[in-house]
């Protein structure tokens, strides 16, 4: 199981800089060996971090492929669409094209959408049995400790076979989403959480130091043969020992 590396930065600017340097390092390390760098994206504040940081990254952007750690089942032009946000906010800033994003089919519902996205991942990774191994997963945490669309005490935390699962009762709107499952998250080469702010201090302490019988979803992300990084500011880390 991956040891946890916690990088405490002074402020948001340093968090973005540290995150960008790590992404650049992982991308170029991968592209020295392989012809494609596969990264899983999350929504929320991570979009802002990447829009501010990725333009400074020196890499071969044409060889990047973007997937989604989770996605809301809404049309791409809906403000809740994670891909829609990246298309609008990130694509104008770096030399990438829409074809580099592996997206859901927003016309499908629930389980059909999850199965369709699984097939797309199978196609790109050219595998069908073992779990896909992403080069990098960029993750965030919610105030309840959720990550992707894996929520506390939800049955999906026990999913062991599916790569992508559907959820129709998300406690955070919109209710219908698809999400990568824990076995896929924990098969990644590198998983990175980035978060800032005093409002995350208590939940961060629980995730990194808690010994609860039912660990929060973000605490269950521990790549079995990969790296785990937390990049946080001083405010978020203020309660850590």
Buried (B, 14 or more C-beta within 10 A) or exposed (E): EBEBEBBBBEEBEBBBBBBBBBBBEBBBBBBEEEEBBBBBBBBBBBBEBBBBBBEEBEBEBEBBBBBBBBBBBBEBEEEBBBBBBBBBEBBEEBEBEEEBBBBBEBEBEBBBBBBBBBEBBBEBBEEEEEBBBBBBBBBBBBEBBBBBBBBBEBEBBEBEEBBBBBBEEBBEEEEBBBBBBBBBBBBBBBBBBBBBEEEBBBBBBBBBEBEEEEBBBBBBBBBEEBBBBBBBBBBBBBBBE
